[in-house]
Amino acid sequence: MAEIEVNKDTCVGCGECVDICPADVYELQDGKSTPVRMEDCVNCCSCVEVCPTNSINHESC
């Protein structure tokens, strides 16, 4: 399973990671991105690449 961390201090809740993730790993909760299905992650790194505030840390990327 992928290890994903979202920096809640810098995440602006734009939803780009939610929209681009092919495995629906992310949801917006309380206005912040939250990886709720890490076990479904396919390690494509799209979330890291699309995040405008560099708030996503993914062990494989």
N, CA, C and O atoms as a GROMACS GRO file, in nm:
protein
  244
    1MET      N    1   0.084  -0.118   0.000
    1MET     CA    2   0.000   0.000   0.000
    1MET      C    3   0.088   0.124   0.000
    1MET      O    4   0.190   0.130   0.069
    2ALA      N    5   0.049   0.220  -0.076
    2ALA     CA    6   0.124   0.346  -0.087
    2ALA      C    7   0.113   0.426   0.043
    2ALA      O    8   0.011   0.421   0.112
    3GLU      N    9   0.217   0.497   0.073
    3GLU     CA   10   0.217   0.588   0.187
    3GLU      C   11   0.205   0.730   0.132
    3GLU      O   12   0.294   0.778   0.063
    4ILE      N   13   0.094   0.796   0.163
    4ILE     CA   14   0.066   0.928   0.110
    4ILE      C   15   0.037   1.022   0.226
    4ILE      O   16  -0.040   0.989   0.317
    5GLU      N   17   0.100   1.139   0.224
    5GLU     CA   18   0.074   1.240   0.325
    5GLU      C   19   0.035   1.369   0.255
    5GLU      O   20   0.096   1.407   0.155
    6VAL      N   21  -0.066   1.436   0.308
    6VAL     CA   22  -0.108   1.565   0.257
    6VAL      C   23  -0.083   1.668   0.367
    6VAL      O   24  -0.132   1.653   0.479
    7ASN      N   25  -0.008   1.772   0.334
    7ASN     CA   26   0.019   1.880   0.429
    7ASN      C   27  -0.106   1.966   0.437
    7ASN      O   28  -0.136   2.043   0.346
    8LYS      N   29  -0.179   1.953   0.547
    8LYS     CA   30  -0.306   2.025   0.563
    8LYS      C   31  -0.284   2.176   0.580
    8LYS      O   32  -0.376   2.254   0.559
    9ASP      N   33  -0.164   2.216   0.616
    9ASP     CA   34  -0.135   2.359   0.631
    9ASP      C   35  -0.122   2.429   0.497
    9ASP      O   36  -0.155   2.547   0.484
   10THR      N   37  -0.073   2.356   0.396
   10THR     CA   38  -0.052   2.420   0.266
   10THR      C   39  -0.156   2.381   0.162
   10THR      O   40  -0.169   2.448   0.060
   11CYS      N   41  -0.231   2.273   0.187
   11CYS     CA   42  -0.338   2.232   0.094
   11CYS      C   43  -0.446   2.339   0.090
   11CYS      O   44  -0.496   2.383   0.193
   12VAL      N   45  -0.481   2.380  -0.032
   12VAL     CA   46  -0.584   2.484  -0.049
   12VAL      C   47  -0.719   2.424  -0.089
   12VAL      O   48  -0.815   2.498  -0.110
   13GLY      N   49  -0.726   2.292  -0.100
   13GLY     CA   50  -0.852   2.227  -0.132
   13GLY      C   51  -0.902   2.251  -0.273
   13GLY      O   52  -1.022   2.257  -0.296
   14CYS      N   53  -0.810   2.265  -0.366
   14CYS     CA   54  -0.849   2.294  -0.505
   14CYS      C   55  -0.914   2.175  -0.574
   14CYS      O   56  -0.988   2.192  -0.670
   15GLY      N   57  -0.887   2.054  -0.525
   15GLY     CA   58  -0.947   1.934  -0.583
   15GLY      C   59  -0.878   1.880  -0.705
   15GLY      O   60  -0.928   1.786  -0.767
   16GLU      N   61  -0.764   1.936  -0.743
   16GLU     CA   62  -0.692   1.886  -0.862
   16GLU      C   63  -0.654   1.739  -0.844
   16GLU      O   64  -0.667   1.660  -0.939
   17CYS      N   65  -0.608   1.700  -0.727
   17CYS     CA   66  -0.570   1.561  -0.704
   17CYS      C   67  -0.691   1.469  -0.709
   17CYS      O   68  -0.682   1.356  -0.757
   18VAL      N   69  -0.804   1.517  -0.659
   18VAL     CA   70  -0.928   1.439  -0.663
   18VAL      C   71  -0.967   1.413  -0.808
   18VAL      O   72  -1.004   1.301  -0.844
   19ASP      N   73  -0.958   1.517  -0.890
   19ASP     CA   74  -0.999   1.506  -1.031
   19ASP      C   75  -0.906   1.419  -1.114
   19ASP      O   76  -0.952   1.347  -1.203
   20ILE      N   77  -0.776   1.423  -1.086
   20ILE     CA   78  -0.679   1.353  -1.173
   20ILE      C   79  -0.652   1.209  -1.132
   20ILE      O   80  -0.608   1.129  -1.214
   21CYS      N   81  -0.678   1.175  -1.009
   21CYS     CA   82  -0.645   1.040  -0.960
   21CYS      C   83  -0.729   0.934  -1.030
   21CYS      O   84  -0.852   0.936  -1.020
   22PRO      N   85  -0.664   0.839  -1.100
   22PRO     CA   86  -0.740   0.736  -1.172
   22PRO      C   87  -0.800   0.631  -1.078
   22PRO      O   88  -0.887   0.554  -1.120
   23ALA      N   89  -0.756   0.627  -0.954
   23ALA     CA   90  -0.803   0.525  -0.860
   23ALA      C   91  -0.896   0.582  -0.753
   23ALA      O   92  -0.935   0.512  -0.660
   24ASP      N   93  -0.933   0.710  -0.765
   24ASP     CA   94  -1.023   0.773  -0.668
   24ASP      C   95  -0.973   0.760  -0.524
   24ASP      O   96  -1.050   0.728  -0.433
   25VAL      N   97  -0.844   0.784  -0.506
   25VAL     CA   98  -0.784   0.774  -0.373
   25VAL      C   99  -0.826   0.891  -0.283
   25VAL      O  100  -0.838   0.874  -0.162
   26TYR      N  101  -0.847   1.008  -0.342
   26TYR     CA  102  -0.869   1.130  -0.264
   26TYR      C  103  -1.014   1.174  -0.257
   26TYR      O  104  -1.094   1.149  -0.348
   27GLU      N  105  -1.047   1.239  -0.146
   27GLU     CA  106  -1.173   1.310  -0.128
   27GLU      C  107  -1.142   1.443  -0.060
   27GLU      O  108  -1.042   1.454   0.012
   28LEU      N  109  -1.226   1.542  -0.082
   28LEU     CA  110  -1.214   1.666  -0.008
   28LEU      C  111  -1.295   1.652   0.120
   28LEU      O  112  -1.415   1.623   0.116
   29GLN      N  113  -1.228   1.671   0.232
   29GLN     CA  114  -1.293   1.665   0.362
   29GLN      C  115  -1.256   1.791   0.438
   29GLN      O  116  -1.138   1.822   0.455
   30ASP      N  117  -1.356   1.863   0.484
   30ASP     CA  118  -1.333   1.990   0.555
   30ASP      C  119  -1.248   2.085   0.472
   30ASP      O  120  -1.167   2.159   0.527
   31GLY      N  121  -1.268   2.082   0.340
   31GLY     CA  122  -1.198   2.173   0.251
   31GLY      C  123  -1.053   2.138   0.224
   31GLY      O  124  -0.978   2.220   0.170
   32LYS      N  125  -1.012   2.018   0.259
   32LYS     CA  126  -0.874   1.973   0.237
   32LYS      C  127  -0.874   1.837   0.170
   32LYS      O  128  -0.965   1.757   0.192
   33SER      N  129  -0.772   1.811   0.090
   33SER     CA  130  -0.758   1.681   0.025
   33SER      C  131  -0.720   1.576   0.129
   33SER      O  132  -0.633   1.598   0.213
   34THR      N  133  -0.787   1.462   0.120
   34THR     CA  134  -0.761   1.354   0.214
   34THR      C  135  -0.753   1.222   0.138
   34THR      O  136  -0.847   1.186   0.067
   35PRO      N  137  -0.640   1.149   0.152
   35PRO     CA  138  -0.628   1.019   0.085
   35PRO      C  139  -0.705   0.914   0.165
   35PRO      O  140  -0.655   0.861   0.264
   36VAL      N  141  -0.827   0.884   0.121
   36VAL     CA  142  -0.914   0.793   0.196
   36VAL      C  143  -0.907   0.648   0.149
   36VAL      O  144  -0.954   0.558   0.218
   37ARG      N  145  -0.848   0.626   0.031
   37ARG     CA  146  -0.836   0.489  -0.021
   37ARG      C  147  -0.694   0.462  -0.069
   37ARG      O  148  -0.671   0.432  -0.186
   38MET      N  149  -0.598   0.475   0.022
   38MET     CA  150  -0.457   0.455  -0.015
   38MET      C  151  -0.431   0.317  -0.072
   38MET      O  152  -0.341   0.299  -0.153
   39GLU      N  153  -0.509   0.219  -0.028
   39GLU     CA  154  -0.489   0.082  -0.076
   39GLU      C  155  -0.520   0.069  -0.225
   39GLU      O  156  -0.478  -0.028  -0.289
   40ASP      N  157  -0.592   0.165  -0.282
   40ASP     CA  158  -0.624   0.162  -0.425
   40ASP      C  159  -0.523   0.237  -0.512
   40ASP      O  160  -0.534   0.234  -0.634
   41CYS      N  161  -0.427   0.302  -0.451
   41CYS     CA  162  -0.328   0.383  -0.524
   41CYS      C  163  -0.250   0.297  -0.622
   41CYS      O  164  -0.207   0.186  -0.589
   42VAL      N  165  -0.232   0.350  -0.745
   42VAL     CA  166  -0.158   0.278  -0.849
   42VAL      C  167  -0.018   0.339  -0.871
   42VAL      O  168   0.049   0.306  -0.968
   43ASN      N  169   0.024   0.426  -0.782
   43ASN     CA  170   0.158   0.486  -0.785
   43ASN      C  171   0.189   0.558  -0.916
   43ASN      O  172   0.301   0.550  -0.967
   44CYS      N  173   0.091   0.630  -0.970
   44CYS     CA  174   0.113   0.700  -1.096
   44CYS      C  175   0.175   0.839  -1.076
   44CYS      O  176   0.227   0.898  -1.171
   45CYS      N  177   0.170   0.889  -0.955
   45CYS     CA  178   0.229   1.018  -0.917
   45CYS      C  179   0.159   1.140  -0.978
   45CYS      O  180   0.210   1.251  -0.967
   46SER      N  181   0.045   1.120  -1.040
   46SER     CA  182  -0.029   1.233  -1.097
   46SER      C  183  -0.068   1.335  -0.991
   46SER      O  184  -0.065   1.456  -1.017
   47CYS      N  185  -0.103   1.288  -0.873
   47CYS     CA  186  -0.145   1.379  -0.766
   47CYS      C  187  -0.031   1.473  -0.724
   47CYS      O  188  -0.052   1.592  -0.702
   48VAL      N  189   0.088   1.418  -0.715
   48VAL     CA  190   0.204   1.498  -0.678
   48VAL      C  191   0.234   1.601  -0.785
   48VAL      O  192   0.262   1.717  -0.755
   49GLU      N  193   0.227   1.559  -0.910
   49GLU     CA  194   0.259   1.647  -1.022
   49GLU      C  195   0.157   1.760  -1.039
   49GLU      O  196   0.195   1.871  -1.078
   50VAL      N  197   0.030   1.734  -1.012
   50VAL     CA  198  -0.075   1.833  -1.036
   50VAL      C  199  -0.096   1.929  -0.919
   50VAL      O  200  -0.156   2.035  -0.938
   51CYS      N  201  -0.049   1.896  -0.801
   51CYS     CA  202  -0.074   1.980  -0.683
   51CYS      C  203  -0.004   2.116  -0.696
   51CYS      O  204   0.119   2.121  -0.701
   52PRO      N  205  -0.080   2.226  -0.700
   52PRO     CA  206  -0.020   2.358  -0.720
   52PRO      C  207   0.058   2.409  -0.599
   52PRO      O  208   0.138   2.502  -0.611
   53THR      N  209   0.035   2.349  -0.482
   53THR     CA  210   0.104   2.396  -0.361
   53THR      C  211   0.206   2.294  -0.309
   53THR      O  212   0.261   2.311  -0.200
   54ASN      N  213   0.230   2.189  -0.387
   54ASN     CA  214   0.325   2.084  -0.348
   54ASN      C  215   0.294   2.029  -0.209
   54ASN      O  216   0.384   2.009  -0.127
   55SER      N  217   0.167   2.006  -0.184
   55SER     CA  218   0.123   1.961  -0.052
   55SER      C  219   0.117   1.810  -0.037
   55SER      O  220   0.092   1.760   0.073
   56ILE      N  221   0.140   1.736  -0.146
   56ILE     CA  222   0.129   1.590  -0.140
   56ILE      C  223   0.267   1.526  -0.141
   56ILE      O  224   0.348   1.552  -0.229
   57ASN      N  225   0.291   1.443  -0.041
   57ASN     CA  226   0.415   1.365  -0.033
   57ASN      C  227   0.376   1.219  -0.051
   57ASN      O  228   0.299   1.163   0.027
   58HIS      N  229   0.434   1.158  -0.155
   58HIS     CA  230   0.401   1.020  -0.190
   58HIS      C  231   0.532   0.943  -0.195
   58HIS      O  232   0.625   0.984  -0.264
   59GLU      N  233   0.540   0.833  -0.123
   59GLU     CA  234   0.667   0.760  -0.109
   59GLU      C  235   0.723   0.711  -0.242
   59GLU      O  236   0.844   0.691  -0.254
   60SER      N  237   0.638   0.691  -0.343
   60SER     CA  238   0.684   0.637  -0.471
   60SER      C  239   0.722   0.744  -0.573
   60SER      O  240   0.772   0.713  -0.681
   61CYS      N  241   0.700   0.870  -0.539
   61CYS     CA  242   0.719   0.976  -0.638
   61CYS      C  243   0.839   1.064  -0.607
   61CYS      O  244   0.869   1.157  -0.682
   0.00000   0.00000   0.00000
